[in-house]
Amino acid sequence: MHEQIVVAGALISEDGLLVAQRARPAELAGLWELPGGKVAPGESDAEALSRELHEELGIRVSVGARIGPDVALTNGMTLRAYRVTHTDGSPQPHDHRALRWVRATDLDDLPWVPADRAWVPDLLAALRSTRARPC
């Protein structure tokens, strides 16, 4: 059986990190996550993440380096995060309850989807390194 990869995008800008509030399923509704979705057969991780963020948020991105470790999900799925750079469009919650920009100080207290919580240390480091860069 082929492993199913699920990709998530960490969009970091001067506004912070963009997170999305789940609308479903019921057990995850109201929790926050990095937006993304499943990689379709024949797609690369980058192609899938670019497609999913366009479908879910209405934005175009370029996909960069991995962030954090792979996270094993149920049913043989693996969740993987990438840093993304916004190239076009204004983020809208097409598939989520809400979108929110969060700062490094918000990460620990955010009610995360359990799988995404594994990336908090890596997201914190990425947010801090972005802030330290000169404009």
N, CA, C and O atoms as a printed pandas DataFrame, in Angstrom:
     atom_number atom_name residue_name chain_id  residue_number  x_coord  y_coord  z_coord
0              1         N          MET        A               1    0.833   -1.184    0.000
1              2        CA          MET        A               1    0.000    0.000    0.000
2              3         C          MET        A               1    0.876    1.245    0.000
3              4         O          MET        A               1    1.866    1.305    0.729
4              5         N          HIS        A               2    0.527    2.227   -0.800
5              6        CA          HIS        A               2    1.293    3.457   -0.933
6              7         C          HIS        A               2    0.906    4.439    0.173
7              8         O          HIS        A               2   -0.273    4.669    0.442
8              9         N          GLU        A               3    1.927    5.007    0.799
9             10        CA          GLU        A               3    1.696    5.982    1.864
10            11         C          GLU        A               3    1.063    7.257    1.296
11            12         O          GLU        A               3    1.465    7.732    0.234
12            13         N          GLN        A               4    0.074    7.808    2.004
13            14        CA          GLN        A               4   -0.569    9.061    1.603
14            15         C          GLN        A               4    0.140   10.211    2.295
15            16         O          GLN        A               4    0.223   10.253    3.523
16            17         N          ILE        A               5    0.652   11.146    1.502
17            18        CA          ILE        A               5    1.304   12.338    2.041
18            19         C          ILE        A               5    0.288   13.471    2.102
19            20         O          ILE        A               5   -0.468   13.690    1.156
20            21         N          VAL        A               6    0.277   14.184    3.212
21            22        CA          VAL        A               6   -0.530   15.379    3.399
22            23         C          VAL        A               6    0.452   16.515    3.642
23            24         O          VAL        A               6    1.325   16.411    4.503
24            25         N          VAL        A               7    0.312   17.607    2.881
25            26        CA          VAL        A               7    1.248   18.720    2.982
26            27         C          VAL        A               7    0.574   19.930    3.622
27            28         O          VAL        A               7   -0.630   20.141    3.480
28            29         N          ALA        A               8    1.376   20.712    4.325
29            30        CA          ALA        A               8    0.887   21.915    4.992
30            31         C          ALA        A               8    1.863   23.052    4.717
31            32         O          ALA        A               8    3.069   22.836    4.594
32            33         N          GLY        A               9    1.324   24.271    4.622
33            34        CA          GLY        A               9    2.147   25.430    4.293
34            35         C          GLY        A               9    2.288   26.402    5.446
35            36         O          GLY        A               9    1.297   26.811    6.050
36            37         N          ALA        A              10    3.529   26.772    5.752
37            38        CA          ALA        A              10    3.821   27.788    6.760
38            39         C          ALA        A              10    4.113   29.091    6.024
39            40         O          ALA        A              10    5.222   29.316    5.540
40            41         N          LEU        A              11    3.095   29.941    5.952
41            42        CA          LEU        A              11    3.227   31.246    5.297
42            43         C          LEU        A              11    3.611   32.259    6.371
43            44         O          LEU        A              11    2.806   32.606    7.236
44            45         N          ILE        A              12    4.864   32.728    6.299
45            46        CA          ILE        A              12    5.398   33.657    7.286
46            47         C          ILE        A              12    5.720   34.968    6.590
47            48         O          ILE        A              12    6.389   34.995    5.557
48            49         N          SER        A              13    5.226   36.061    7.179
49            50        CA          SER        A              13    5.509   37.393    6.637
50            51         C          SER        A              13    5.720   38.346    7.800
51            52         O          SER        A              13    5.791   37.927    8.955
52            53         N          GLU        A              14    5.820   39.625    7.488
53            54        CA          GLU        A              14    5.959   40.621    8.558
54            55         C          GLU        A              14    4.743   40.629    9.481
55            56         O          GLU        A              14    4.826   41.132   10.601
56            57         N          ASP        A              15    3.612   40.077    9.026
57            58        CA          ASP        A              15    2.398   40.000    9.840
58            59         C          ASP        A              15    2.429   38.818   10.808
59            60         O          ASP        A              15    1.602   38.754   11.718
60            61         N          GLY        A              16    3.358   37.890   10.634
61            62        CA          GLY        A              16    3.446   36.695   11.469
62            63         C          GLY        A              16    3.255   35.440   10.639
63            64         O          GLY        A              16    3.656   35.389    9.476
64            65         N          LEU        A              17    2.642   34.426   11.238
65            66        CA          LEU        A              17    2.369   33.138   10.604
66            67         C          LEU        A              17    0.870   33.042   10.354
67            68         O          LEU        A              17    0.068   33.306   11.249
68            69         N          LEU        A              18    0.492   32.663    9.129
69            70        CA          LEU        A              18   -0.918   32.506    8.798
70            71         C          LEU        A              18   -1.390   31.117    9.230
71            72         O          LEU        A              18   -0.842   30.101    8.803
72            73         N          VAL        A              19   -2.420   31.091   10.088
73            74        CA          VAL        A              19   -3.013   29.828   10.528
74            75         C          VAL        A              19   -4.492   29.825   10.158
75            76         O          VAL        A              19   -5.108   30.878    9.993
76            77         N          ALA        A              20   -5.043   28.634   10.032
77            78        CA          ALA        A              20   -6.422   28.465    9.592
78            79         C          ALA        A              20   -7.187   27.655   10.635
79            80         O          ALA        A              20   -6.670   26.680   11.181
80            81         N          GLN        A              21   -8.430   28.072   10.905
81            82        CA          GLN        A              21   -9.275   27.380   11.876
82            83         C          GLN        A              21  -10.143   26.349   11.168
83            84         O          GLN        A              21  -10.877   26.672   10.233
84            85         N          ARG        A              22  -10.049   25.103   11.626
85            86        CA          ARG        A              22  -10.798   24.003   11.008
86            87         C          ARG        A              22  -12.298   24.190   11.183
87            88         O          ARG        A              22  -12.767   24.629   12.234
88            89         N          ALA        A              23  -13.036   23.851   10.142
89            90        CA          ALA        A              23  -14.495   23.836   10.200
90            91         C          ALA        A              23  -15.008   22.410   10.406
91            92         O          ALA        A              23  -16.113   22.222   10.915
92            93         N          ARG        A              24  -14.226   21.413   10.021
93            94        CA          ARG        A              24  -14.608   20.016   10.107
94            95         C          ARG        A              24  -13.355   19.153   10.092
95            96         O          ARG        A              24  -12.293   19.655    9.724
96            97         N          PRO        A              25  -13.422   17.894   10.470
97            98        CA          PRO        A              25  -14.549   17.172   11.051
98            99         C          PRO        A              25  -14.845   17.673   12.469
99           100         O          PRO        A              25  -14.093   18.475   13.023
100          101         N          ALA        A              26  -15.934   17.196   13.038
101          102        CA          ALA        A              26  -16.412   17.703   14.331
102          103         C          ALA        A              26  -15.339   17.670   15.414
103          104         O          ALA        A              26  -15.237   18.599   16.216
104          105         N          GLU        A              27  -14.536   16.604   15.443
105          106        CA          GLU        A              27  -13.535   16.480   16.508
106          107         C          GLU        A              27  -12.376   17.477   16.370
107          108         O          GLU        A              27  -11.637   17.700   17.330
108          109         N          LEU        A              28  -12.213   18.077   15.184
109          110        CA          LEU        A              28  -11.147   19.063   14.974
110          111         C          LEU        A              28  -11.688   20.476   14.749
111          112         O          LEU        A              28  -10.910   21.429   14.700
112          113         N          ALA        A              29  -12.985   20.624   14.614
113          114        CA          ALA        A              29  -13.597   21.934   14.349
114          115         C          ALA        A              29  -13.235   22.911   15.458
115          116         O          ALA        A              29  -13.335   22.595   16.643
116          117         N          GLY        A              30  -12.811   24.107   15.048
117          118        CA          GLY        A              30  -12.430   25.144   15.992
118          119         C          GLY        A              30  -10.955   25.173   16.317
119          120         O          GLY        A              30  -10.462   26.157   16.869
120          121         N          LEU        A              31  -10.232   24.098   15.980
121          122        CA          LEU        A              31   -8.788   24.065   16.229
122          123         C          LEU        A              31   -8.050   24.709   15.052
123          124         O          LEU        A              31   -8.598   24.840   13.958
124          125         N          TRP        A              32   -6.809   25.104   15.295
125          126        CA          TRP        A              32   -6.010   25.825   14.295
126          127         C          TRP        A              32   -4.944   24.921   13.697
127          128         O          TRP        A              32   -4.430   24.016   14.353
128          129         N          GLU        A              33   -4.624   25.191   12.424
129          130        CA          GLU        A              33   -3.661   24.372   11.694
130          131         C          GLU        A              33   -2.941   25.212   10.653
131          132         O          GLU        A              33   -3.322   26.347   10.365
132          133         N          LEU        A              34   -1.890   24.623   10.099
133          134        CA          LEU        A              34   -1.299   25.159    8.881
134          135         C          LEU        A              34   -2.157   24.626    7.743
135          136         O          LEU        A              34   -2.420   23.425    7.696
136          137         N          PRO        A              35   -2.601   25.479    6.825
137          138        CA          PRO        A              35   -3.463   25.002    5.733
138          139         C          PRO        A              35   -2.705   24.112    4.755
139          140         O          PRO        A              35   -1.488   24.227    4.607
140          141         N          GLY        A              36   -3.436   23.230    4.095
141          142        CA          GLY        A              36   -2.827   22.332    3.110
142          143         C          GLY        A              36   -3.794   21.230    2.739
143          144         O          GLY        A              36   -5.010   21.395    2.843
144          145         N          GLY        A              37   -3.245   20.088    2.299
145          146        CA          GLY        A              37   -4.103   18.981    1.898
146          147         C          GLY        A              37   -3.311   17.819    1.354
147          148         O          GLY        A              37   -2.083   17.789    1.430
148          149         N          LYS        A              38   -4.036   16.858    0.802
149          150        CA          LYS        A              38   -3.439   15.613    0.317
150          151         C          LYS        A              38   -2.738   15.790   -1.024
151          152         O          LYS        A              38   -3.173   16.552   -1.887
152          153         N          VAL        A              39   -1.638   15.058   -1.166
153          154        CA          VAL        A              39   -0.914   14.995   -2.430
154          155         C          VAL        A              39   -1.614   13.975   -3.318
155          156         O          VAL        A              39   -1.791   12.821   -2.927
156          157         N          ALA        A              40   -2.011   14.401   -4.509
157          158        CA          ALA        A              40   -2.677   13.509   -5.457
158          159         C          ALA        A              40   -1.640   12.658   -6.199
159          160         O          ALA        A              40   -0.478   13.050   -6.308
160          161         N          PRO        A              41   -2.061   11.498   -6.708
161          162        CA          PRO        A              41   -1.142   10.663   -7.479
162          163         C          PRO        A              41   -0.515   11.463   -8.627
163          164         O          PRO        A              41   -1.211   12.167   -9.359
164          165         N          GLY        A              42    0.797   11.343   -8.770
165          166        CA          GLY        A              42    1.514   12.036   -9.839
166          167         C          GLY        A              42    1.940   13.454   -9.505
167          168         O          GLY        A              42    2.667   14.077  -10.278
168          169         N          GLU        A              43    1.498   13.976   -8.366
169          170        CA          GLU        A              43    1.865   15.323   -7.945
170          171         C          GLU        A              43    3.087   15.272   -7.033
171          172         O          GLU        A              43    3.270   14.314   -6.282
172          173         N          SER        A              44    3.915   16.300   -7.104
173          174        CA          SER        A              44    4.980   16.458   -6.123
174          175         C          SER        A              44    4.374   17.130   -4.892
175          176         O          SER        A              44    3.267   17.664   -4.951
176          177         N          ASP        A              45    5.099   17.099   -3.788
177          178        CA          ASP        A              45    4.628   17.795   -2.593
178          179         C          ASP        A              45    4.394   19.271   -2.900
179          180         O          ASP        A              45    3.374   19.836   -2.504
180          181         N          ALA        A              46    5.332   19.893   -3.602
181          182        CA          ALA        A              46    5.242   21.326   -3.908
182          183         C          ALA        A              46    4.033   21.632   -4.792
183          184         O          ALA        A              46    3.328   22.614   -4.559
184          185         N          GLU        A              47    3.790   20.799   -5.799
185          186        CA          GLU        A              47    2.618   21.007   -6.669
186          187         C          GLU        A              47    1.326   20.893   -5.879
187          188         O          GLU        A              47    0.411   21.699   -6.052
188          189         N          ALA        A              48    1.254   19.890   -5.012
189          190        CA          ALA        A              48    0.044   19.683   -4.212
190          191         C          ALA        A              48   -0.178   20.848   -3.253
191          192         O          ALA        A              48   -1.302   21.329   -3.112
192          193         N          LEU        A              49    0.877   21.303   -2.598
193          194        CA          LEU        A              49    0.721   22.390   -1.639
194          195         C          LEU        A              49    0.312   23.684   -2.337
195          196         O          LEU        A              49   -0.539   24.422   -1.840
196          197         N          SER        A              50    0.909   23.952   -3.471
197          198        CA          SER        A              50    0.542   25.140   -4.249
198          199         C          SER        A              50   -0.933   25.066   -4.662
199          200         O          SER        A              50   -1.659   26.052   -4.538
200          201         N          ARG        A              51   -1.373   23.913   -5.148
201          202        CA          ARG        A              51   -2.776   23.713   -5.557
202          203         C          ARG        A              51   -3.717   23.863   -4.369
203          204         O          ARG        A              51   -4.718   24.574   -4.451
204          205         N          GLU        A              52   -3.396   23.193   -3.269
205          206        CA          GLU        A              52   -4.268   23.218   -2.094
206          207         C          GLU        A              52   -4.417   24.632   -1.523
207          208         O          GLU        A              52   -5.520   25.028   -1.146
208          209         N          LEU        A              53   -3.324   25.394   -1.454
209          210        CA          LEU        A              53   -3.423   26.747   -0.901
210          211         C          LEU        A              53   -4.195   27.674   -1.833
211          212         O          LEU        A              53   -4.840   28.621   -1.382
212          213         N          HIS        A              54   -4.125   27.398   -3.138
213          214        CA          HIS        A              54   -4.938   28.185   -4.065
214          215         C          HIS        A              54   -6.420   27.850   -3.882
215          216         O          HIS        A              54   -7.265   28.745   -3.862
216          217         N          GLU        A              55   -6.732   26.547   -3.747
217          218        CA          GLU        A              55   -8.126   26.127   -3.557
218          219         C          GLU        A              55   -8.691   26.601   -2.215
219          220         O          GLU        A              55   -9.812   27.105   -2.156
220          221         N          GLU        A              56   -7.917   26.441   -1.144
221          222        CA          GLU        A              56   -8.410   26.724    0.206
222          223         C          GLU        A              56   -8.364   28.202    0.583
223          224         O          GLU        A              56   -9.226   28.682    1.319
224          225         N          LEU        A              57   -7.356   28.928    0.078
225          226        CA          LEU        A              57   -7.146   30.309    0.509
226          227         C          LEU        A              57   -7.234   31.330   -0.613
227          228         O          LEU        A              57   -7.306   32.530   -0.349
228          229         N          GLY        A              58   -7.229   30.867   -1.879
229          230        CA          GLY        A              58   -7.264   31.786   -3.007
230          231         C          GLY        A              58   -5.962   32.516   -3.249
231          232         O          GLY        A              58   -5.956   33.602   -3.827
232          233         N          ILE        A              59   -4.850   31.928   -2.809
233          234        CA          ILE        A              59   -3.548   32.576   -2.995
234          235         C          ILE        A              59   -2.621   31.707   -3.832
235          236         O          ILE        A              59   -2.813   30.498   -3.958
236          237         N          ARG        A              60   -1.629   32.345   -4.388
237          238        CA          ARG        A              60   -0.541   31.657   -5.091
238          239         C          ARG        A              60    0.691   31.747   -4.208
239          240         O          ARG        A              60    0.957   32.778   -3.591
240          241         N          VAL        A              61    1.440   30.652   -4.157
241          242        CA          VAL        A              61    2.653   30.613   -3.345
242          243         C          VAL        A              61    3.774   29.924   -4.105
243          244         O          VAL        A              61    3.542   29.177   -5.056
244          245         N          SER        A              62    4.994   30.194   -3.661
245          246        CA          SER        A              62    6.115   29.359   -4.074
246          247         C          SER        A              62    6.503   28.558   -2.832
247          248         O          SER        A              62    6.512   29.079   -1.717
248          249         N          VAL        A              63    6.821   27.295   -3.046
249          250        CA          VAL        A              63    7.092   26.375   -1.945
250          251         C          VAL        A              63    8.585   26.292   -1.720
251          252         O          VAL        A              63    9.359   26.082   -2.654
252          253         N          GLY        A              64    8.983   26.460   -0.463
253          254        CA          GLY        A              64   10.392   26.446   -0.092
254          255         C          GLY        A              64   10.771   25.200    0.682
255          256         O          GLY        A              64   10.303   24.098    0.397
256          257         N          ALA        A              65   11.632   25.402    1.671
257          258        CA          ALA        A              65   12.220   24.309    2.443
258          259         C          ALA        A              65   11.218   23.681    3.408
259          260         O          ALA        A              65   10.226   24.293    3.802
260          261         N          ARG        A              66   11.517   22.448    3.768
261          262        CA          ARG        A              66   10.725   21.740    4.781
262          263         C          ARG        A              66   10.853   22.443    6.120
263          264         O          ARG        A              66   11.872   23.067    6.418
264          265         N          ILE        A              67    9.806   22.332    6.916
265          266        CA          ILE        A              67    9.822   22.830    8.293
266          267         C          ILE        A              67    9.448   21.662    9.194
267          268         O          ILE        A              67    8.393   21.051    9.025
268          269         N          GLY        A              68   10.315   21.357   10.146
269          270        CA          GLY        A              68   10.015   20.334   11.140
270          271         C          GLY        A              68   10.022   18.922   10.589
271          272         O          GLY        A              68   10.295   18.691    9.411
272          273         N          PRO        A              69    9.714   17.983   11.474
273          274        CA          PRO        A              69    9.710   16.568   11.099
274          275         C          PRO        A              69    8.410   16.144   10.432
275          276         O          PRO        A              69    7.398   16.842   10.513
276          277         N          ASP        A              70    8.451   14.988    9.770
277          278        CA          ASP        A              70    7.218   14.360    9.311
278          279         C          ASP        A              70    6.412   13.964   10.553
279          280         O          ASP        A              70    6.979   13.615   11.589
280          281         N          VAL        A              71    5.099   14.025   10.433
281          282        CA          VAL        A              71    4.212   13.637   11.527
282          283         C          VAL        A              71    3.341   12.485   11.028
283          284         O          VAL        A              71    2.627   12.618   10.034
284          285         N          ALA        A              72    3.410   11.349   11.733
285          286        CA          ALA        A              72    2.603   10.181   11.354
286          287         C          ALA        A              72    1.162   10.400   11.794
287          288         O          ALA        A              72    0.893   10.693   12.959
288          289         N          LEU        A              73    0.239   10.253   10.846
289          290        CA          LEU        A              73   -1.190   10.348   11.124
290          291         C          LEU        A              73   -1.775    8.943   11.089
291          292         O          LEU        A              73   -1.063    7.976   10.819
292          293         N          THR        A              74   -3.062    8.832   11.361
293          294        CA          THR        A              74   -3.714    7.528   11.304
294          295         C          THR        A              74   -3.875    7.084    9.853
295          296         O          THR        A              74   -3.715    7.881    8.929
296          297         N          ASN        A              75   -4.186    5.834    9.669
297          298        CA          ASN        A              75   -4.468    5.262    8.339
298          299         C          ASN        A              75   -3.304    5.377    7.367
299          300         O          ASN        A              75   -3.522    5.512    6.163
300          301         N          GLY        A              76   -2.068    5.328    7.865
301          302        CA          GLY        A              76   -0.899    5.330    6.988
302          303         C          GLY        A              76   -0.610    6.653    6.312
303          304         O          GLY        A              76    0.109    6.685    5.313
304          305         N          MET        A              77   -1.149    7.749    6.827
305          306        CA          MET        A              77   -0.881    9.059    6.240
306          307         C          MET        A              77    0.281    9.731    6.979
307          308         O          MET        A              77    0.478    9.527    8.177
308          309         N          THR        A              78    1.038   10.532    6.236
309          310        CA          THR        A              78    2.151   11.282    6.801
310          311         C          THR        A              78    1.961   12.754    6.481
311          312         O          THR        A              78    1.734   13.134    5.333
312          313         N          LEU        A              79    2.057   13.571    7.515
313          314        CA          LEU        A              79    1.904   15.013    7.379
314          315         C          LEU        A              79    3.282   15.658    7.314
315          316         O          LEU        A              79    4.175   15.316    8.088
316          317         N          ARG        A              80    3.443   16.582    6.392
317          318        CA          ARG        A              80    4.728   17.220    6.122
318          319         C          ARG        A              80    4.500   18.710    5.892
319          320         O          ARG        A              80    3.581   19.093    5.168
320          321         N          ALA        A              81    5.340   19.561    6.511
321          322        CA          ALA        A              81    5.187   21.018    6.389
322          323         C          ALA        A              81    6.325   21.632    5.583
323          324         O          ALA        A              81    7.468   21.179    5.625
324          325         N          TYR        A              82    5.967   22.680    4.851
325          326        CA          TYR        A              82    6.925   23.438    4.050
326          327         C          TYR        A              82    6.734   24.925    4.297
327          328         O          TYR        A              82    5.624   25.388    4.562
328          329         N          ARG        A              83    7.818   25.658    4.209
329          330        CA          ARG        A              83    7.750   27.123    4.232
330          331         C          ARG        A              83    7.244   27.556    2.861
331          332         O          ARG        A              83    7.714   27.043    1.846
332          333         N          VAL        A              84    6.309   28.474    2.813
333          334        CA          VAL        A              84    5.803   28.989    1.543
334          335         C          VAL        A              84    5.927   30.506    1.528
335          336         O          VAL        A              84    5.874   31.162    2.569
336          337         N          THR        A              85    6.093   31.044    0.335
337          338        CA          THR        A              85    6.178   32.483    0.133
338          339         C          THR        A              85    4.986   32.921   -0.699
339          340         O          THR        A              85    4.728   32.367   -1.768
340          341         N          HIS        A              86    4.270   33.905   -0.214
341          342        CA          HIS        A              86    3.086   34.437   -0.883
342          343         C          HIS        A              86    3.506   35.167   -2.152
343          344         O          HIS        A              86    4.381   36.032   -2.108
344          345         N          THR        A              87    2.889   34.828   -3.285
345          346        CA          THR        A              87    3.223   35.505   -4.543
346          347         C          THR        A              87    2.053   36.279   -5.136
347          348         O          THR        A              87    2.265   37.237   -5.879
348          349         N          ASP        A              88    0.798   35.874   -4.814
349          350        CA          ASP        A              88   -0.346   36.576   -5.389
350          351         C          ASP        A              88   -1.627   36.219   -4.636
351          352         O          ASP        A              88   -1.771   35.113   -4.116
352          353         N          GLY        A              89   -2.549   37.175   -4.590
353          354        CA          GLY        A              89   -3.863   36.940   -4.002
354          355         C          GLY        A              89   -3.922   37.364   -2.547
355          356         O          GLY        A              89   -2.900   37.556   -1.888
356          357         N          SER        A              90   -5.151   37.504   -2.067
357          358        CA          SER        A              90   -5.401   37.876   -0.682
358          359         C          SER        A              90   -6.029   36.680    0.022
359          360         O          SER        A              90   -7.085   36.209   -0.397
360          361         N          PRO        A              91   -5.397   36.176    1.092
361          362        CA          PRO        A              91   -5.926   34.969    1.747
362          363         C          PRO        A              91   -7.370   35.129    2.223
363          364         O          PRO        A              91   -7.711   36.097    2.902
364          365         N          GLN        A              92   -8.205   34.164    1.854
365          366        CA          GLN        A              92   -9.610   34.110    2.256
366          367         C          GLN        A              92   -9.908   32.695    2.763
367          368         O          GLN        A              92   -9.376   31.731    2.212
368          369         N          PRO        A              93  -10.740   32.547    3.794
369          370        CA          PRO        A              93  -11.027   31.225    4.344
370          371         C          PRO        A              93  -12.093   30.451    3.557
371          372         O          PRO        A              93  -13.206   30.262    4.047
372          373         N          HIS        A              94  -11.759   30.006    2.345
373          374        CA          HIS        A              94  -12.722   29.270    1.515
374          375         C          HIS        A              94  -13.111   27.918    2.113
375          376         O          HIS        A              94  -14.237   27.457    1.925
376          377         N          ASP        A              95  -12.184   27.284    2.829
377          378        CA          ASP        A              95  -12.417   25.936    3.341
378          379         C          ASP        A              95  -12.257   25.874    4.862
379          380         O          ASP        A              95  -12.228   24.785    5.433
380          381         N          HIS        A              96  -12.154   27.020    5.515
381          382        CA          HIS        A              96  -11.945   27.089    6.958
382          383         C          HIS        A              96  -12.932   28.072    7.581
383          384         O          HIS        A              96  -13.549   28.877    6.884
384          385         N          ARG        A              97  -13.070   27.992    8.901
385          386        CA          ARG        A              97  -13.921   28.951    9.615
386          387         C          ARG        A              97  -13.323   30.352    9.582
387          388         O          ARG        A              97  -14.033   31.340    9.398
388          389         N          ALA        A              98  -11.999   30.423    9.763
389          390        CA          ALA        A              98  -11.333   31.723    9.874
390          391         C          ALA        A              98   -9.853   31.574    9.574
391          392         O          ALA        A              98   -9.301   30.475    9.623
392          393         N          LEU        A              99   -9.222   32.696    9.265
393          394        CA          LEU        A              99   -7.770   32.781    9.126
394          395         C          LEU        A              99   -7.284   33.804   10.139
395          396         O          LEU        A              99   -8.012   34.724   10.512
396          397         N          ARG        A             100   -6.056   33.632   10.572
397          398        CA          ARG        A             100   -5.500   34.551   11.564
398          399         C          ARG        A             100   -3.983   34.603   11.416
399          400         O          ARG        A             100   -3.338   33.585   11.164
400          401         N          TRP        A             101   -3.426   35.796   11.575
401          402        CA          TRP        A             101   -1.969   35.962   11.623
402          403         C          TRP        A             101   -1.568   35.896   13.084
403          404         O          TRP        A             101   -2.112   36.629   13.909
404          405         N          VAL        A             102   -0.624   35.028   13.415
405          406        CA          VAL        A             102   -0.171   34.895   14.800
406          407         C          VAL        A             102    1.319   35.208   14.895
407          408         O          VAL        A             102    2.075   35.006   13.945
408          409         N          ARG        A             103    1.713   35.691   16.032
409          410        CA          ARG        A             103    3.109   36.006   16.348
410          411         C          ARG        A             103    3.739   34.842   17.120
411          412         O          ARG        A             103    3.047   33.927   17.567
412          413         N          ALA        A             104    5.051   34.896   17.262
413          414        CA          ALA        A             104    5.776   33.858   18.000
414          415         C          ALA        A             104    5.203   33.673   19.403
415          416         O          ALA        A             104    5.104   32.546   19.887
416          417         N          THR        A             105    4.829   34.759   20.050
417          418        CA          THR        A             105    4.311   34.691   21.420
418          419         C          THR        A             105    2.949   34.010   21.509
419          420         O          THR        A             105    2.531   33.618   22.599
420          421         N          ASP        A             106    2.248   33.863   20.383
421          422        CA          ASP        A             106    0.922   33.225   20.359
422          423         C          ASP        A             106    0.973   31.711   20.170
423          424         O          ASP        A             106   -0.002   31.019   20.462
424          425         N          LEU        A             107    2.104   31.189   19.683
425          426        CA          LEU        A             107    2.139   29.795   19.228
426          427         C          LEU        A             107    1.835   28.768   20.308
427          428         O          LEU        A             107    1.065   27.837   20.074
428          429         N          ASP        A             108    2.430   28.923   21.485
429          430        CA          ASP        A             108    2.231   27.912   22.531
430          431         C          ASP        A             108    0.797   27.851   23.021
431          432         O          ASP        A             108    0.312   26.777   23.378
432          433         N          ASP        A             109    0.117   28.975   23.043
433          434        CA          ASP        A             109   -1.243   29.027   23.592
434          435         C          ASP        A             109   -2.341   28.772   22.565
435          436         O          ASP        A             109   -3.509   28.635   22.930
436          437         N          LEU        A             110   -1.980   28.706   21.290
437          438        CA          LEU        A             110   -2.977   28.483   20.248
438          439         C          LEU        A             110   -3.544   27.066   20.358
439          440         O          LEU        A             110   -2.773   26.121   20.524
440          441         N          PRO        A             111   -4.874   26.885   20.269
441          442        CA          PRO        A             111   -5.443   25.537   20.292
442          443         C          PRO        A             111   -5.223   24.847   18.932
443          444         O          PRO        A             111   -6.080   24.900   18.050
444          445         N          TRP        A             112   -4.077   24.212   18.790
445          446        CA          TRP        A             112   -3.661   23.567   17.546
446          447         C          TRP        A             112   -4.378   22.244   17.321
447          448         O          TRP        A             112   -4.778   21.574   18.274
448          449         N          VAL        A             113   -4.537   21.876   16.063
449          450        CA          VAL        A             113   -4.839   20.498   15.699
450          451         C          VAL        A             113   -3.659   19.684   16.258
451          452         O          VAL        A             113   -2.511   20.088   16.077
452          453         N          PRO        A             114   -3.909   18.549   16.933
453          454        CA          PRO        A             114   -2.812   17.822   17.596
454          455         C          PRO        A             114   -1.595   17.539   16.719
455          456         O          PRO        A             114   -0.466   17.697   17.182
456          457         N          ALA        A             115   -1.790   17.131   15.484
457          458        CA          ALA        A             115   -0.651   16.796   14.617
458          459         C          ALA        A             115    0.246   18.006   14.350
459          460         O          ALA        A             115    1.467   17.864   14.292
460          461         N          ASP        A             116   -0.339   19.189   14.188
461          462        CA          ASP        A             116    0.441   20.383   13.864
462          463         C          ASP        A             116    1.239   20.910   15.056
463          464         O          ASP        A             116    2.213   21.640   14.872
464          465         N          ARG        A             117    0.837   20.550   16.268
465          466        CA          ARG        A             117    1.544   21.011   17.465
466          467         C          ARG        A             117    3.021   20.571   17.441
467          468         O          ARG        A             117    3.868   21.241   18.032
468          469         N          ALA        A             118    3.329   19.470   16.776
469          470        CA          ALA        A             118    4.705   18.980   16.695
470          471         C          ALA        A             118    5.648   20.010   16.059
471          472         O          ALA        A             118    6.853   19.988   16.306
472          473         N          TRP        A             119    5.093   20.910   15.241
473          474        CA          TRP        A             119    5.933   21.878   14.532
474          475         C          TRP        A             119    6.145   23.190   15.282
475          476         O          TRP        A             119    6.889   24.050   14.812
476          477         N          VAL        A             120    5.503   23.358   16.444
477          478        CA          VAL        A             120    5.578   24.647   17.139
478          479         C          VAL        A             120    7.027   25.100   17.359
479          480         O          VAL        A             120    7.318   26.265   17.087
480          481         N          PRO        A             121    7.959   24.254   17.836
481          482        CA          PRO        A             121    9.335   24.735   18.017
482          483         C          PRO        A             121    9.978   25.210   16.706
483          484         O          PRO        A             121   10.704   26.204   16.692
484          485         N          ASP        A             122    9.711   24.504   15.621
485          486        CA          ASP        A             122   10.281   24.872   14.319
486          487         C          ASP        A             122    9.647   26.149   13.776
487          488         O          ASP        A             122   10.332   26.978   13.178
488          489         N          LEU        A             123    8.348   26.308   13.983
489          490        CA          LEU        A             123    7.657   27.525   13.550
490          491         C          LEU        A             123    8.133   28.726   14.363
491          492         O          LEU        A             123    8.299   29.822   13.827
492          493         N          LEU        A             124    8.349   28.515   15.640
493          494        CA          LEU        A             124    8.861   29.567   16.505
494          495         C          LEU        A             124   10.238   30.030   16.018
495          496         O          LEU        A             124   10.498   31.230   15.929
496          497         N          ALA        A             125   11.106   29.088   15.708
497          498        CA          ALA        A             125   12.444   29.430   15.195
498          499         C          ALA        A             125   12.345   30.174   13.866
499          500         O          ALA        A             125   13.079   31.135   13.636
500          501         N          ALA        A             126   11.442   29.734   12.993
501          502        CA          ALA        A             126   11.278   30.399   11.690
502          503         C          ALA        A             126   10.761   31.823   11.854
503          504         O          ALA        A             126   11.225   32.735   11.170
504          505         N          LEU        A             127    9.809   32.018   12.753
505          506        CA          LEU        A             127    9.280   33.366   13.004
506          507         C          LEU        A             127   10.356   34.275   13.585
507          508         O          LEU        A             127   10.463   35.441   13.206
508          509         N          ARG        A             128   11.137   33.749   14.488
509          510        CA          ARG        A             128   12.204   34.570   15.098
510          511         C          ARG        A             128   13.284   34.921   14.099
511          512         O          ARG        A             128   13.816   36.030   14.131
512          513         N          SER        A             129   13.623   33.987   13.201
513          514        CA          SER        A             129   14.670   34.281   12.211
514          515         C          SER        A             129   14.178   35.288   11.174
515          516         O          SER        A             129   14.964   36.083   10.658
516          517         N          THR        A             130   12.873   35.257   10.867
517          518        CA          THR        A             130   12.300   36.232    9.933
518          519         C          THR        A             130   12.356   37.625   10.528
519          520         O          THR        A             130   12.686   38.592    9.840
520          521         N          ARG        A             131   12.034   37.723   11.802
521          522        CA          ARG        A             131   12.043   39.007   12.496
522          523         C          ARG        A             131   13.446   39.584   12.618
523          524         O          ARG        A             131   13.628   40.801   12.611
524          525         N          ALA        A             132   14.446   38.696   12.732
525          526        CA          ALA        A             132   15.829   39.156   12.920
526          527         C          ALA        A             132   16.462   39.666   11.626
527          528         O          ALA        A             132   17.462   40.383   11.659
528          529         N          ARG        A             133   15.882   39.297   10.501
529          530        CA          ARG        A             133   16.440   39.734    9.211
530          531         C          ARG        A             133   16.201   41.219    8.980
531          532         O          ARG        A             133   15.114   41.730    9.248
532          533         N          PRO        A             134   17.229   41.915    8.477
533          534        CA          PRO        A             134   17.006   43.334    8.155
534          535         C          PRO        A             134   16.111   43.485    6.950
535          536         O          PRO        A             134   16.120   42.643    6.052
536          537         N          CYS        A             135   15.333   44.560    6.925
537          538        CA          CYS        A             135   14.411   44.804    5.809
538          539         C          CYS        A             135   15.122   45.438    4.642
539          540         O          CYS        A             135   14.501   45.713    3.616
